[in-house]
Amino acid sequence: MELDEIIQKQIVYKVSGMEKAQVKRNLTYQTTDESSLKCDAYYPAEFDGKTKLPAVILLHGDVDPGILKPEVLNNAKDWGGYISTSQLITTFGMVAIPFNHRSAEGRISKMWEVSSDIQAMLNFVNAHAEELMVEKSAIGVWAWSDGVPYLSALLNSAPEQIKCMVTYYGVMDLQLFIPTLPDTLTRAQRENIVHTLKAFSLINLLQEKPKAIPPIFIAKAGLDNSFTNDSIDNFVSNADTQGIAVELLEHHEGHHGFDWIDENEKSREIVKATLDFLKKHLADS
């Protein structure tokens, strides 16, 4: 699928009137040496601006520099999938906040840079909750693909701020890469890489700090790579033993990105269940 086609794709589940959502666009949440990083805030069409609402932060993934240039993420929040998902969230009585973050460009060391963007986004929402009309005690995060590992560092630094989270087809254990590291690395290089892979592995956080993990909804694409799906299965198995509230739905015939590209009833069922999960833990709590 060509990049232009991916960018224009919309979420497969629709609700009548979702396109009428109110929007505050291009709010700067952090300025880096390279650029100003921006977010949008979507509100229900009937929002009167007087009542604080729960919020869902939309955390996009990354790109493989060998396939797509990192620059394509500069306006990821404006992709059709994130716009339509944001609009959909508002129909369930919540604020949706998609945002742009930098790319790690395939380099493990740069993951900390991306992580700082994501933490800055959460800090921005908390600091500007009054003007955003967001209820700070009811914030969830919905992460896709390569955005999922960043939840580990975010929860480790601010677990009390995230009331629930959603992960779509994301790797839950980057530590599986450790055996593949080249023998040519120096001891210091290897230690730094191993430290980073552990820091961005949700399975590691689950084992070391289980109370930091809030209720979680996991969507698994059956046709995704085995590396991703095995990590999801392992996480769910371990979460069960820790008593973590996990809701897992698998689209057995779904591709990576099924919520945008697989126009079928199972895709719509999983997206609808995702919204019900968010509403239950944020709007109805």
Salt bridges, closest charged atoms under 4 A:
GLU34 OE1 - ARG102 NH1 3.45
ASP40 OD2 - LYS77 NZ 3.08
ASP78 OD1 - LYS77 NZ 3.19
GLU105 OE2 - LYS110 NZ 3.40
GLU113 OE2 - ARG102 NH1 3.64
GLU113 OE2 - LYS110 NZ 3.69
ASP117 OD1 - ARG102 NH2 2.67
GLU130 OE2 - LYS52 NZ 2.55
GLU131 OE1 - HIS128 ND1 2.88
GLU191 OE2 - ARG187 NE 3.16
ASP224 OD2 - HIS256 ND1 2.78
ASP233 OD1 - LYS220 NZ 2.65
GLU250 OE1 - LYS220 NZ 3.68
GLU250 OE2 - HIS252 ND1 3.37
ASP262 OD1 - HIS255 ND1 3.09
GLU263 OE1 - ARG268 NH1 3.65
GLU265 OE1 - ARG268 NE 3.53
GLU269 OE2 - LYS266 NZ 3.14
ASP276 OD2 - LYS272 NZ 2.84
ASP284 OD1 - LYS279 NZ 3.03
